[in-house]
Amino acid sequence: MASWCVRAVKQSYSVVASPSLIRASLRLLCTATQQKSGQGSEEDQNAEQSAAEKVLAEEKGQLEEQLKEVTDKYKRALADTENLRMRSQKMVEDTKLYGIQGFCKDLLEVADILEKATESVPSEEVSSQKNPHLKNLYDGLVMTDKQIQKVFTKHGLVKLNPDGGQKFNPYEHEALFHAPVEGKEPGTVAIVTKVGYKLHGRTLRPALVGVAKAP
């Protein structure tokens, strides 16, 4: 009986100490360790991937915000440039239209003298044949006045000569006095002492007038 027990113990020891069993056990242990390590690496990779995605999302948001800001600045700069271009073009056009207004003002004095000269000649002296030299001079003045008015019209200079009864316009007329005038409505032009002129729609010289007022 004792010998049988000894043999059983020896057999059990030999089985336990078998190299093949030990190698199998090591392989199982390594496999388990690798699987555990693999699971940890996968979790780490997922965490790193999530962190990277978060960083990329933040960078994307920052880039989109910067793009929006740059786009707004570009649009504003483009609008400012367009406004500057339009203002410059308007200035050039105004210079072309109104650059001669100084010269026109000087010529208005000549036109005023011609008008006064023709008005100073009595109509009976012109209609009669008593003084043909005066009539020729008068006709020459009238022709000169008409010609200068044609030149004015050609260059956009128009006479302002408000008729009696026309409403007073502060943008075109300058009131020298206000007085009650029979047969004139209050606020209308009663008399014109000096004609005015407009250059391309802009008042170059207002007409000097007297305005009727209520008695």
Accessible surface in RSA format (square Angstrom, percent):
REM  Atomic radii and reference values for relative SASA: ProtOr
REM  Chains: A
REM  Algorithm: Lee & Richards
REM  Probe-radius: 1.40
REM  Slices: 20
REM RES _ NUM      All-atoms   Total-Side   Main-Chain    Non-polar    All polar
REM                ABS   REL    ABS   REL    ABS   REL    ABS   REL    ABS   REL
RES MET A   1   176.97  91.6 134.64  89.1  42.33 100.8 114.21  97.1  62.76  83.1
RES ALA A   2    77.82  71.6  67.99 104.9   9.83  22.4  73.93 104.1   3.89  10.3
RES SER A   3    67.74  57.2  59.29  79.1   8.45  19.5  45.43  96.7  22.30  31.2
RES TRP A   4   145.66  58.5 145.06  70.2   0.60   1.4 114.14  60.9  31.51  51.1
RES CYS A   5    54.49  41.2  52.44  58.5   2.05   4.8  23.75  60.2  30.73  33.1
RES VAL A   6    77.86  51.2  75.60  68.4   2.26   5.4  77.82  67.6   0.04   0.1
RES ARG A   7   125.67  52.8 124.45  63.4   1.22   2.9  59.09  80.8  66.58  40.4
RES ALA A   8    34.96  32.1  30.74  47.4   4.22   9.6  33.56  47.3   1.40   3.7
RES VAL A   9   102.57  67.5  99.85  90.4   2.71   6.5 102.10  88.7   0.46   1.3
RES LYS A  10   137.56  67.1 131.99  81.0   5.56  13.2  80.96  72.9  56.60  60.3
RES GLN A  11   118.26  66.1 116.58  85.2   1.68   4.0  38.68  82.3  79.58  60.4
RES SER A  12    65.43  55.3  59.00  78.7   6.43  14.8  35.42  75.4  30.01  42.0
RES TYR A  13   158.80  74.1 154.16  87.7   4.64  12.1 113.14  85.0  45.66  56.3
RES SER A  14    64.37  54.4  52.21  69.7  12.16  28.0  46.43  98.9  17.94  25.1
RES VAL A  15    93.76  61.7  90.12  81.6   3.64   8.8  93.65  81.4   0.11   0.3
RES VAL A  16   105.11  69.2  99.53  90.1   5.58  13.4  99.66  86.6   5.45  14.8
RES ALA A  17    43.17  39.7  28.01  43.2  15.16  34.5  31.58  44.5  11.59  30.7
RES SER A  18    31.33  26.5  28.35  37.8   2.99   6.9  16.75  35.7  14.58  20.4
RES PRO A  19    83.94  61.2  81.06  73.9   2.89  10.5  83.89  69.3   0.06   0.3
RES SER A  20    64.02  54.1  59.62  79.6   4.40  10.1  39.98  85.1  24.04  33.7
RES LEU A  21    85.49  47.6  82.34  58.9   3.15   7.9  85.49  60.0   0.00   0.0
RES ILE A  22    85.15  48.5  82.89  61.8   2.26   5.5  85.15  61.3   0.00   0.0
RES ARG A  23   130.87  54.9 129.63  66.1   1.25   3.0  54.92  75.1  75.95  46.0
RES ALA A  24    31.89  29.3  31.03  47.9   0.86   2.0  31.52  44.4   0.37   1.0
RES SER A  25    57.87  48.9  51.65  68.9   6.22  14.3  33.49  71.3  24.37  34.1
RES LEU A  26    99.03  55.2  98.45  70.4   0.58   1.5  99.03  69.6   0.00   0.0
RES ARG A  27   147.20  61.8 143.99  73.4   3.21   7.6  72.27  98.8  74.93  45.4
RES LEU A  28   130.42  72.6 125.78  90.0   4.64  11.7 126.11  88.6   4.31  11.6
RES LEU A  29   115.08  64.1 110.77  79.2   4.31  10.8 114.75  80.6   0.33   0.9
RES CYS A  30    68.57  51.9  65.32  72.8   3.26   7.7  17.50  44.3  51.08  55.1
RES THR A  31    65.33  46.5  64.51  65.4   0.81   1.9  41.21  55.4  24.11  36.5
RES ALA A  32    55.40  50.9  47.97  74.0   7.43  16.9  50.99  71.8   4.41  11.7
RES THR A  33    74.33  52.9  69.80  70.8   4.53  10.8  59.42  79.8  14.91  22.5
RES GLN A  34   127.05  71.0 118.35  86.5   8.70  20.7  41.02  87.3  86.03  65.3
RES GLN A  35   112.83  63.1 104.27  76.2   8.56  20.4  37.67  80.2  75.16  57.0
RES LYS A  36   159.92  78.0 153.19  94.0   6.73  16.0  97.89  88.1  62.04  66.1
RES SER A  37    64.78  54.7  53.18  71.0  11.60  26.7  40.27  85.8  24.51  34.3
RES GLY A  38    38.08  47.0   0.00   N/A  38.08  47.0  33.08  90.8   5.00  11.2
RES GLN A  39   115.65  64.7 113.06  82.6   2.59   6.2  33.29  70.9  82.36  62.5
RES GLY A  40    28.82  35.5   0.00   N/A  28.82  35.5  27.93  76.6   0.89   2.0
RES SER A  41    57.59  48.7  53.12  70.9   4.48  10.3  25.38  54.0  32.21  45.1
RES GLU A  42   105.46  60.5 103.80  78.5   1.66   4.0  28.47  55.1  76.99  62.9
RES GLU A  43   118.09  67.8 111.18  84.1   6.91  16.5  39.51  76.4  78.58  64.2
RES ASP A  44    86.71  60.7  85.01  84.6   1.70   4.0  19.45  45.8  67.26  67.1
RES GLN A  45   115.70  64.7 111.39  81.4   4.30  10.2  34.62  73.7  81.08  61.5
RES ASN A  46    79.15  54.6  77.27  74.7   1.88   4.5  25.88  62.3  53.27  51.5
RES ALA A  47    63.53  58.4  49.57  76.5  13.96  31.8  58.00  81.7   5.53  14.6
RES GLU A  48   120.07  68.9 112.23  84.9   7.84  18.7  45.52  88.1  74.55  60.9
RES GLN A  49   105.90  59.2  99.82  73.0   6.08  14.5  32.10  68.3  73.80  56.0
RES SER A  50    68.31  57.7  61.80  82.5   6.52  15.0  33.40  71.1  34.91  48.9
RES ALA A  51    56.35  51.8  49.36  76.2   6.99  15.9  55.37  78.0   0.99   2.6
RES ALA A  52    50.73  46.6  43.23  66.7   7.50  17.1  49.99  70.4   0.75   2.0
RES GLU A  53    98.28  56.4  92.42  69.9   5.86  13.9  37.07  71.7  61.21  50.0
RES LYS A  54   138.26  67.5 131.78  80.9   6.48  15.4  80.08  72.1  58.18  62.0
RES VAL A  55    76.09  50.1  76.09  68.9   0.00   0.0  76.09  66.1   0.00   0.0
RES LEU A  56   112.93  62.9 109.13  78.1   3.80   9.5 109.36  76.8   3.56   9.6
RES ALA A  57    63.11  58.0  49.07  75.7  14.04  31.9  54.39  76.6   8.72  23.1
RES GLU A  58    94.79  54.4  85.01  64.3   9.77  23.3  39.51  76.4  55.28  45.1
RES GLU A  59    84.38  48.4  83.79  63.4   0.59   1.4  27.58  53.4  56.80  46.4
RES LYS A  60   129.65  63.2 126.75  77.8   2.90   6.9  71.77  64.6  57.88  61.7
RES GLY A  61    35.37  43.6   0.00   N/A  35.37  43.6  29.57  81.2   5.79  13.0
RES GLN A  62   112.56  62.9 107.20  78.3   5.36  12.8  34.28  73.0  78.28  59.4
RES LEU A  63   113.85  63.4 110.17  78.8   3.68   9.2 110.25  77.4   3.60   9.7
RES GLU A  64    94.81  54.4  88.58  67.0   6.22  14.8  38.52  74.5  56.28  46.0
RES GLU A  65   110.77  63.6 108.71  82.2   2.06   4.9  42.28  81.8  68.49  55.9
RES GLN A  66   101.57  56.8 100.78  73.7   0.78   1.9  33.54  71.4  68.03  51.6
RES LEU A  67   120.18  66.9 115.48  82.6   4.69  11.8 119.36  83.8   0.82   2.2
RES LYS A  68   132.30  64.5 126.50  77.6   5.80  13.8  75.48  67.9  56.82  60.5
RES GLU A  69    88.24  50.7  83.67  63.3   4.56  10.9  30.05  58.1  58.18  47.5
RES VAL A  70    92.65  61.0  92.09  83.4   0.56   1.4  92.23  80.1   0.42   1.1
RES THR A  71    49.60  35.3  46.22  46.9   3.37   8.0  37.25  50.0  12.35  18.7
RES ASP A  72    55.25  38.7  53.50  53.3   1.74   4.1  11.67  27.5  43.57  43.5
RES LYS A  73   111.98  54.6 107.51  66.0   4.47  10.6  62.15  55.9  49.83  53.1
RES TYR A  74   138.65  64.7 132.46  75.4   6.19  16.1 102.56  77.1  36.08  44.5
RES LYS A  75   126.29  61.6 121.40  74.5   4.89  11.6  69.46  62.5  56.83  60.5
RES ARG A  76   138.65  58.2 134.88  68.8   3.77   9.0  71.18  97.3  67.47  40.9
RES ALA A  77    55.09  50.6  48.45  74.8   6.64  15.1  53.99  76.0   1.10   2.9
RES LEU A  78   100.52  56.0  97.06  69.4   3.46   8.7  99.78  70.1   0.74   2.0
RES ALA A  79    51.57  47.4  43.69  67.4   7.88  17.9  51.01  71.8   0.56   1.5
RES ASP A  80    90.77  63.6  86.90  86.5   3.87   9.1  29.09  68.5  61.68  61.5
RES THR A  81    85.18  60.6  81.45  82.6   3.72   8.9  60.01  80.6  25.16  38.0
RES GLU A  82    74.68  42.9  73.25  55.4   1.43   3.4  36.07  69.8  38.61  31.5
RES ASN A  83    69.78  48.1  68.04  65.8   1.74   4.2   9.29  22.4  60.49  58.5
RES LEU A  84   103.53  57.7 103.53  74.1   0.00   0.0 103.53  72.7   0.00   0.0
RES ARG A  85   126.27  53.0 119.67  61.0   6.60  15.7  69.22  94.6  57.05  34.6
RES MET A  86   107.54  55.7 102.30  67.7   5.23  12.5  87.30  74.2  20.24  26.8
RES ARG A  87   137.97  57.9 134.70  68.7   3.27   7.8  67.71  92.5  70.26  42.6
RES SER A  88    49.96  42.2  47.69  63.7   2.27   5.2  31.82  67.8  18.14  25.4
RES GLN A  89    88.94  49.7  83.44  61.0   5.50  13.1  31.42  66.9  57.52  43.6
RES LYS A  90   112.36  54.8 110.78  68.0   1.58   3.8  86.94  78.3  25.41  27.1
RES MET A  91   130.51  67.6 127.67  84.5   2.84   6.8 102.62  87.2  27.89  36.9
RES VAL A  92    80.50  53.0  78.10  70.7   2.40   5.8  80.46  69.9   0.04   0.1
RES GLU A  93    78.96  45.3  77.50  58.6   1.46   3.5  28.81  55.7  50.14  40.9
RES ASP A  94    36.09  25.3  35.18  35.0   0.91   2.1  15.18  35.7  20.91  20.9
RES THR A  95    93.85  66.8  83.25  84.4  10.61  25.3  66.64  89.5  27.21  41.1
RES LYS A  96   160.21  78.2 130.32  80.0  29.89  71.2  84.85  76.4  75.36  80.3
RES LEU A  97    69.58  38.8  68.78  49.2   0.80   2.0  69.34  48.7   0.24   0.6
RES TYR A  98    29.61  13.8  25.79  14.7   3.81   9.9   8.73   6.6  20.87  25.7
RES GLY A  99    54.96  67.8   0.00   N/A  54.96  67.8  23.86  65.5  31.10  69.7
RES ILE A 100    65.62  37.3  63.55  47.3   2.07   5.0  65.62  47.3   0.00   0.0
RES GLN A 101    67.10  37.5  67.10  49.0   0.00   0.0   9.68  20.6  57.43  43.6
RES GLY A 102    42.00  51.8   0.00   N/A  42.00  51.8  37.52 103.0   4.48  10.0
RES PHE A 103   130.12  65.1 121.80  75.4   8.31  21.6 124.69  75.6   5.43  15.5
RES CYS A 104     5.65   4.3   5.65   6.3   0.00   0.0   0.00   0.0   5.65   6.1
RES LYS A 105   105.47  51.5 100.61  61.7   4.86  11.6  44.58  40.1  60.89  64.9
RES ASP A 106    99.90  70.0  91.95  91.5   7.94  18.8  27.36  64.4  72.53  72.3
RES LEU A 107    47.62  26.5  47.62  34.1   0.00   0.0  47.62  33.4   0.00   0.0
RES LEU A 108     2.04   1.1   2.04   1.5   0.00   0.0   2.04   1.4   0.00   0.0
RES GLU A 109    90.79  52.1  90.79  68.7   0.00   0.0  40.58  78.5  50.21  41.0
RES VAL A 110    69.60  45.8  69.58  63.0   0.02   0.1  69.60  60.5   0.00   0.0
RES ALA A 111     1.65   1.5   0.60   0.9   1.06   2.4   0.81   1.1   0.84   2.2
RES ASP A 112    17.21  12.1  16.14  16.1   1.07   2.5  15.20  35.8   2.02   2.0
RES ILE A 113   118.64  67.5 115.67  86.2   2.97   7.2 118.03  85.0   0.61   1.7
RES LEU A 114    21.51  12.0  21.48  15.4   0.03   0.1  21.51  15.1   0.00   0.0
RES GLU A 115    37.41  21.5  37.31  28.2   0.10   0.2  13.30  25.7  24.11  19.7
RES LYS A 116   122.31  59.7 118.71  72.8   3.61   8.6  82.46  74.2  39.85  42.4
RES ALA A 117    30.73  28.3  22.95  35.4   7.78  17.7  29.61  41.7   1.12   3.0
RES THR A 118    20.02  14.2  15.86  16.1   4.15   9.9   7.75  10.4  12.27  18.5
RES GLU A 119   114.85  65.9  81.58  61.7  33.26  79.2  47.08  91.1  67.77  55.3
RES SER A 120    84.04  71.0  51.46  68.7  32.58  75.1  49.26 104.9  34.78  48.7
RES VAL A 121    25.38  16.7  14.32  13.0  11.06  26.7  15.74  13.7   9.64  26.2
RES PRO A 122    61.73  45.0  50.98  46.5  10.75  39.1  61.73  51.0   0.00   0.0
RES SER A 123    87.71  74.1  75.18 100.3  12.53  28.9  52.30 111.4  35.41  49.6
RES GLU A 124   111.85  64.2 105.77  80.0   6.09  14.5  59.36 114.8  52.49  42.9
RES GLU A 125    64.49  37.0  63.99  48.4   0.50   1.2  11.92  23.1  52.57  42.9
RES VAL A 126    19.97  13.1  19.97  18.1   0.00   0.0  19.97  17.4   0.00   0.0
RES SER A 127    86.91  73.4  57.19  76.3  29.72  68.5  51.60 109.9  35.30  49.5
RES SER A 128    31.84  26.9  22.73  30.3   9.11  21.0  30.36  64.6   1.48   2.1
RES GLN A 129   133.66  74.7 113.73  83.1  19.93  47.5  61.87 131.7  71.79  54.4
RES LYS A 130   179.15  87.4 144.24  88.5  34.91  83.1  94.46  85.0  84.69  90.2
RES ASN A 131    59.27  40.9  58.09  56.1   1.18   2.8   9.43  22.7  49.84  48.2
RES PRO A 132    65.29  47.6  63.98  58.3   1.31   4.7  65.25  53.9   0.03   0.2
RES HIS A 133   146.94  80.3 140.53  97.7   6.41  16.4  95.98  98.9  50.96  59.3
RES LEU A 134    45.38  25.3  41.43  29.6   3.95   9.9  44.58  31.3   0.81   2.2
RES LYS A 135    60.29  29.4  60.29  37.0   0.00   0.0  28.24  25.4  32.06  34.1
RES ASN A 136    99.02  68.3  88.15  85.2  10.87  26.2  27.19  65.5  71.82  69.4
RES LEU A 137   110.52  61.5 103.62  74.1   6.89  17.3 109.63  77.0   0.88   2.4
RES TYR A 138    53.82  25.1  53.51  30.4   0.32   0.8  14.72  11.1  39.11  48.2
RES ASP A 139    50.03  35.0  48.71  48.5   1.32   3.1  22.25  52.4  27.79  27.7
RES GLY A 140    30.86  38.1   0.00   N/A  30.86  38.1  29.40  80.7   1.45   3.3
RES LEU A 141    39.28  21.9  38.60  27.6   0.67   1.7  38.66  27.1   0.62   1.7
RES VAL A 142    36.39  23.9  35.74  32.4   0.65   1.6  36.39  31.6   0.00   0.0
RES MET A 143   134.74  69.8 129.26  85.5   5.49  13.1 103.04  87.6  31.71  42.0
RES THR A 144    68.74  48.9  62.83  63.7   5.91  14.1  43.55  58.5  25.19  38.1
RES ASP A 145    25.72  18.0  25.72  25.6   0.00   0.0   0.63   1.5  25.08  25.0
RES LYS A 146   129.11  63.0 125.05  76.7   4.06   9.7  74.38  66.9  54.73  58.3
RES GLN A 147   103.08  57.6 102.11  74.6   0.97   2.3  42.67  90.8  60.41  45.8
RES ILE A 148    25.18  14.3  22.59  16.8   2.59   6.2  24.88  17.9   0.30   0.8
RES GLN A 149    34.45  19.3  34.13  24.9   0.32   0.8  26.18  55.7   8.27   6.3
RES LYS A 150   138.59  67.6 129.69  79.6   8.90  21.2  80.00  72.0  58.59  62.4
RES VAL A 151    61.06  40.2  59.54  53.9   1.51   3.6  60.99  53.0   0.07   0.2
RES PHE A 152     5.03   2.5   4.33   2.7   0.70   1.8   5.03   3.0   0.00   0.0
RES THR A 153    89.61  63.7  78.08  79.2  11.53  27.5  58.12  78.1  31.49  47.6
RES LYS A 154   168.62  82.3 132.02  81.0  36.60  87.1  85.82  77.2  82.80  88.2
RES HIS A 155    88.28  48.3  82.55  57.4   5.73  14.7  55.40  57.1  32.89  38.3
RES GLY A 156    15.95  19.7   0.00   N/A  15.95  19.7  13.95  38.3   2.00   4.5
RES LEU A 157     1.72   1.0   0.48   0.3   1.25   3.1   0.48   0.3   1.25   3.4
RES VAL A 158    82.25  54.1  80.97  73.3   1.28   3.1  82.25  71.5   0.00   0.0
RES LYS A 159    64.90  31.7  47.71  29.3  17.19  40.9  25.29  22.8  39.61  42.2
RES LEU A 160    21.85  12.2  20.43  14.6   1.42   3.6  21.85  15.3   0.00   0.0
RES ASN A 161    80.67  55.6  61.93  59.8  18.74  45.1  10.27  24.7  70.40  68.0
RES PRO A 162     8.38   6.1   1.12   1.0   7.26  26.4   4.96   4.1   3.42  21.3
RES ASP A 163   107.62  75.4 102.12 101.6   5.50  13.0  32.22  75.8  75.40  75.2
RES GLY A 164    51.79  63.9   0.00   N/A  51.79  63.9  13.68  37.5  38.11  85.4
RES GLY A 165    41.52  51.2   0.00   N/A  41.52  51.2  22.44  61.6  19.08  42.7
RES GLN A 166    76.87  43.0  67.02  49.0   9.85  23.5  32.09  68.3  44.77  34.0
RES LYS A 167   132.55  64.7 127.68  78.3   4.86  11.6  94.31  84.9  38.24  40.7
RES PHE A 168    58.39  29.2  40.26  24.9  18.13  47.2  40.26  24.4  18.13  51.9
RES ASN A 169    47.98  33.1  46.41  44.8   1.58   3.8  12.97  31.2  35.01  33.8
RES PRO A 170    93.99  68.5  70.72  64.5  23.27  84.6  71.33  58.9  22.66 140.8
RES TYR A 171   181.21  84.6 169.16  96.2  12.05  31.4 125.92  94.6  55.29  68.2
RES GLU A 172    32.50  18.7  32.50  24.6   0.00   0.0   2.82   5.5  29.68  24.2
RES HIS A 173     5.87   3.2   1.69   1.2   4.18  10.7   0.00   0.0   5.87   6.8
RES GLU A 174    83.28  47.8  79.94  60.5   3.33   7.9  26.95  52.1  56.33  46.0
RES ALA A 175    34.88  32.1   9.22  14.2  25.66  58.4   9.22  13.0  25.66  68.0
RES LEU A 176    91.29  50.8  57.04  40.8  34.25  86.1  60.36  42.4  30.93  83.2
RES PHE A 177    87.36  43.7  79.50  49.2   7.85  20.4  87.29  52.9   0.06   0.2
RES HIS A 178   102.92  56.3  82.03  57.0  20.90  53.5  51.91  53.5  51.01  59.4
RES ALA A 179    31.66  29.1  31.41  48.5   0.25   0.6  31.66  44.6   0.00   0.0
RES PRO A 180    72.71  53.0  52.52  47.9  20.19  73.4  53.03  43.8  19.69 122.3
RES VAL A 181    54.67  36.0  42.14  38.2  12.53  30.2  46.03  40.0   8.64  23.4
RES GLU A 182   176.64 101.4 143.20 108.3  33.45  79.6  65.09 125.9 111.55  91.1
RES GLY A 183    81.83 100.9   0.00   N/A  81.83 100.9  42.66 117.1  39.17  87.7
RES LYS A 184    68.17  33.3  52.17  32.0  16.00  38.1  27.90  25.1  40.28  42.9
RES GLU A 185   118.13  67.8 112.66  85.2   5.47  13.0  43.30  83.7  74.83  61.1
RES PRO A 186    72.36  52.7  62.66  57.1   9.70  35.2  62.98  52.0   9.38  58.3
RES GLY A 187    30.53  37.7   0.00   N/A  30.53  37.7  26.04  71.4   4.50  10.1
RES THR A 188     4.28   3.0   4.28   4.3   0.00   0.0   4.23   5.7   0.05   0.1
RES VAL A 189     0.39   0.3   0.39   0.4   0.00   0.0   0.39   0.3   0.00   0.0
RES ALA A 190    22.34  20.5   3.13   4.8  19.20  43.7   3.23   4.5  19.10  50.6
RES ILE A 191    90.18  51.3  84.82  63.2   5.36  12.9  90.18  64.9   0.00   0.0
RES VAL A 192    45.01  29.6  18.62  16.9  26.39  63.6  18.62  16.2  26.39  71.6
RES THR A 193    58.95  41.9  37.59  38.1  21.36  50.9  44.30  59.5  14.65  22.1
RES LYS A 194    70.29  34.3  64.40  39.5   5.89  14.0  33.70  30.3  36.59  39.0
RES VAL A 195    11.21   7.4   9.76   8.8   1.45   3.5   9.76   8.5   1.45   3.9
RES GLY A 196     0.00   0.0   0.00   N/A   0.00   0.0   0.00   0.0   0.00   0.0
RES TYR A 197     1.17   0.5   1.17   0.7   0.00   0.0   0.03   0.0   1.14   1.4
RES LYS A 198    47.29  23.1  47.06  28.9   0.23   0.6  13.69  12.3  33.60  35.8
RES LEU A 199     1.51   0.8   1.51   1.1   0.00   0.0   1.51   1.1   0.00   0.0
RES HIS A 200    72.88  39.8  45.54  31.7  27.33  69.9  36.68  37.8  36.20  42.1
RES GLY A 201    59.63  73.5   0.00   N/A  59.63  73.5  30.37  83.3  29.27  65.5
RES ARG A 202   111.49  46.8 106.04  54.1   5.46  13.0  47.76  65.3  63.74  38.6
RES THR A 203    43.81  31.2  20.35  20.6  23.46  55.9  15.08  20.3  28.73  43.4
RES LEU A 204    20.21  11.3   4.70   3.4  15.50  39.0   7.09   5.0  13.12  35.3
RES ARG A 205    38.25  16.1  37.85  19.3   0.39   0.9  37.84  51.7   0.41   0.2
RES PRO A 206    43.56  31.7  42.83  39.0   0.73   2.7  42.83  35.4   0.73   4.5
RES ALA A 207     0.00   0.0   0.00   0.0   0.00   0.0   0.00   0.0   0.00   0.0
RES LEU A 208    43.51  24.2  43.51  31.1   0.00   0.0  43.51  30.6   0.00   0.0
RES VAL A 209     0.00   0.0   0.00   0.0   0.00   0.0   0.00   0.0   0.00   0.0
RES GLY A 210     0.00   0.0   0.00   N/A   0.00   0.0   0.00   0.0   0.00   0.0
RES VAL A 211     3.45   2.3   3.31   3.0   0.14   0.3   3.31   2.9   0.14   0.4
RES ALA A 212     1.19   1.1   0.02   0.0   1.17   2.7   0.02   0.0   1.17   3.1
RES LYS A 213    98.21  47.9  94.28  57.8   3.94   9.4  43.09  38.8  55.13  58.7
RES ALA A 214    60.27  55.4  48.58  75.0  11.69  26.6  48.58  68.4  11.69  31.0
RES PRO A 215   155.43 113.3  94.64  86.3  60.79 221.0 123.01 101.6  32.42 201.5
END  Absolute sums over single chains surface
CHAIN  1 A    16342.7      14425.6       1917.1      10144.5       6198.1
END  Absolute sums over all chains
TOTAL         16342.7      14425.6       1917.1      10144.5       6198.1
